Amino acid sequence: MYRIWISPPHLSGKEMEYIADAFRKNWITTQGDNVTGFEQDIQSYLGETTEAVVVNSGTSALHLALMLLDVKKNDNVICQDFTFAATVNPIVYLGAKPVLVDSEKQTWNISPAFLEKAVQDCIQKGKKPKVIIWVNLYGMPAQIREIREIAQKYDIALLEDAAESFGSSYQGKKCGTFGDISVFSFNGNKIITTSGGGALLSADKNHIRKARSLASQARDEAHWYQHSRIGYNYGMSNIIAGIGRGQMTALEDRVEARRHNHRFYKEAFAGIAGVTVHQEPDKHYLSNHWLSCLLIEPELTGGIDCGILREKLTEAGIEARFLWKPMHLQPVFKKCPFYGDGTSENLFRKGLCLPSGSNLTEKERNEIAQVIKNILSRE
Ligand SMILES: *Cc1c(COP(=O)(O)O)cnc(C)c1O
């Protein structure tokens, strides 16, 4: 067990009031005031015309999104290679084919150059991709302008996996508002949590209406139970949504706290050869810095690599994690087509995520920095 975790839940103290309200009203089901309240809280935070449907996980939201974007058996779906498996799995649930695209070096997200190459190649082989899925990994917005230009040029739908980027923004606009459909996760380690949960976001009222229907067994409008298509039981419980409402009251603070962690690490490791903290390319990008990440170049650290660093941190009771192992290197996805130049693989071999919780204390931050500096000082 660790003393310092990478991204533990951080409660605001308001959660129990909303949960108590559900109990008081005996409203212990998948609809109710907390569900609608949580959806409204998310909508007012995002502004724009985006609407939200909360569901039982980010993965369910992605699954629903792909169905709404008409993904069917044997369709090609382009997907960012450098991500968590939950981004890709729903493509396979639908019998469609993931086409994996490598990252660029600035934001670590899908490379627009390889994206266009993948699109052209699919078209040439007679099967234009149905959807492009990109991720704002570790909270860092992708090169969204370039991605949208490609989607427009070839007329392909965009799905934004914003599971890690609630509270981030790009060119002044919030992440979660950029896809034809976008998705959040409220899993236990995300920037805000409901223990488990997710949201599907869209400005298209048709998508929102259909998402609600599909998430609750696709009932037709009739006085009896009638069904014209297959539905799912993906709704969020009114109790769980109460946690979400309590968490929403603190979202701005949580973003600021995680950004503070990131500033601290950037300063702490500024003078150390072979260590770089992943950061925004320029002022158009604002990351919530869900996780602060390092790249370690063992040629410059006297052979200390991210594996050694992780082991030493673990010995000190500090949880650190390797970056996501790219999907094209996963046994389960190894047969998927892949377009890239080794960028995500290189990041995976050199990178480490540090404790980044919004409840991390100054003392803990100093301790983490000290442990890392001690390992890296070569005398
Ligand atoms: C957490 C996460 C998901 C899945 O969300 P769940 O709520 O755990 O199902 C999807 N994509 C990314 C990038 C994630 O980090």
The ligand as an SDF file (V2000), in Angstrom:
LIG
                    3D

 15 15  0  0  0  0  0  0  0  0999 V2000
  -11.0180    6.7090  -17.4590 C   0  0  0  0  0  0  0  0  0  0  0  0
  -10.9850    6.7230  -18.9270 C   0  0  0  0  0  0  0  0  0  0  0  0
  -12.0090    6.1620  -19.7050 C   0  0  0  0  0  0  0  0  0  0  0  0
  -13.1040    5.2890  -19.1440 C   0  0  0  0  0  0  0  0  0  0  0  0
  -13.8930    5.8040  -18.1930 O   0  0  0  0  0  0  0  0  0  0  0  0
  -14.6230    4.8420  -17.1200 P   0  0  0  0  0  0  0  0  0  0  0  0
  -15.5070    5.7880  -16.4100 O   0  0  0  0  0  0  0  0  0  0  0  0
  -13.5410    4.2680  -16.2530 O   0  0  0  0  0  0  0  0  0  0  0  0
  -15.3660    3.7930  -17.8660 O   0  0  0  0  0  0  0  0  0  0  0  0
  -11.9670    6.3210  -21.0720 C   0  0  0  0  0  0  0  0  0  0  0  0
  -10.9490    6.9610  -21.6690 N   0  0  0  0  0  0  0  0  0  0  0  0
   -9.9300    7.4760  -20.9720 C   0  0  0  0  0  0  0  0  0  0  0  0
   -8.8500    8.2020  -21.7020 C   0  0  0  0  0  0  0  0  0  0  0  0
   -9.8880    7.3560  -19.5760 C   0  0  0  0  0  0  0  0  0  0  0  0
   -8.8520    7.8420  -18.9010 O   0  0  0  0  0  0  0  0  0  0  0  0
  1  2  1  0
  2  3  1  0
  2 14  2  0
  3  4  1  0
  3 10  2  0
  4  5  1  0
  5  6  1  0
  6  7  2  0
  6  8  1  0
  6  9  1  0
 10 11  1  0
 11 12  2  0
 12 13  1  0
 12 14  1  0
 14 15  1  0
M  END
$$$$
